């Protein structure tokens, strides 16, 4: 569900994501298994992966 919402959010703002389906699943599992205390680190990592500069 979270992966779908991420894709929906990105498409609403016209952002392109350069991740394969497998990478998206890996990120979803990474976030699901992560500790709440590591939330900020996970957000920074995901943003670095999906944002083009």
Rosetta blueprint (number, residue, H / E / L):
1 X L
2 X H
3 X H
4 X H
5 X H
6 X H
7 X H
8 X H
9 X H
10 X H
11 X H
12 X H
13 X L
14 X L
15 X L
16 X L
17 X L
18 X L
19 X L
20 X L
21 X H
22 X H
23 X H
24 X H
25 X H
26 X H
27 X H
28 X H
29 X H
30 X H
31 X H
32 X H
33 X H
34 X L
35 X L
36 X H
37 X H
38 X H
39 X H
40 X H
41 X H
42 X H
43 X H
44 X H
45 X H
46 X H
47 X H
48 X H
49 X H
50 X H
51 X L
52 X L
53 X L
